[in-house]
Amino acid sequence: TGSFQDTGVIQHAYNLNFPLHAVPASSVQCPPWSAFSVSSPAVVLETAEDRPEAVVVRLYEAHGSTVVAWLQTSLPVAEAMLCDLLEQPAAKGHLPLEEQGVRLSFTPFQVLSVLLVLRQ
């Protein structure tokens, strides 16, 4: 019952279509770790692609709303900037790095690509 936003349909669809796969590992206990998190359930982190000394993260707004979300990462980011779909930095696309992460503003169904330059 409720709207698709309230019931988590998008997350359930990702879980169904891209299930986690268990792989054998050593018996050494490792703490849980995630490279990225997004503060809003309306924003989906679709992909993160490695580049030399950088990572491109592609996100989209999935609820049809206007939303501000924080992209957080445990990676050592030196600089963040918006880029186009060809992964070229956008003019005036510099994003300040803040304690909460990188602040991103989305309009309904907007796709954003963020280039994260890593510290060496």
RALINFEN-V123583 format. One line per field, one symbol per residue. ss: DSSP state (h for helix, s for strand, l for the rest). psi: psi as a letter, one per 20 degrees, with the letter a starting at -180 (. if undefined). burial: b if it has 24 or more other C-alpha atoms within 12 Angstrom, else e. A space follows every 10 residues. Layout:
# RALINFEN-V123583
ss=???
psi=???
burial=???
This chain:
# RALINFEN-V123583
ss=lllhhhhlhh hhhhhhhlll llllllllll lllllsssll llssssssss sllsssssss slllllssss ssslllssss ssslllllss ssssslssll ssssssllll ssssssssll
psi=qarhghikgg ghgghghmqq ppqqrrjppp qqqphqqpip iippogqppp rpjrppppqq piikrpqpqp pqqjqnphqp qqraijkppq pkjppqprhi bppppqrpjq pqppoopqq.
burial=eeeeeeeeeb eeeeeeeeee eeeeeeeeee eeeeebbbeb bbbbbbeeee eeebbbbbbb bbbeeebebb bbbeeebbbb bbbeeebeee eeeebeeeee bbbbbbeeee bbbbbbbeee
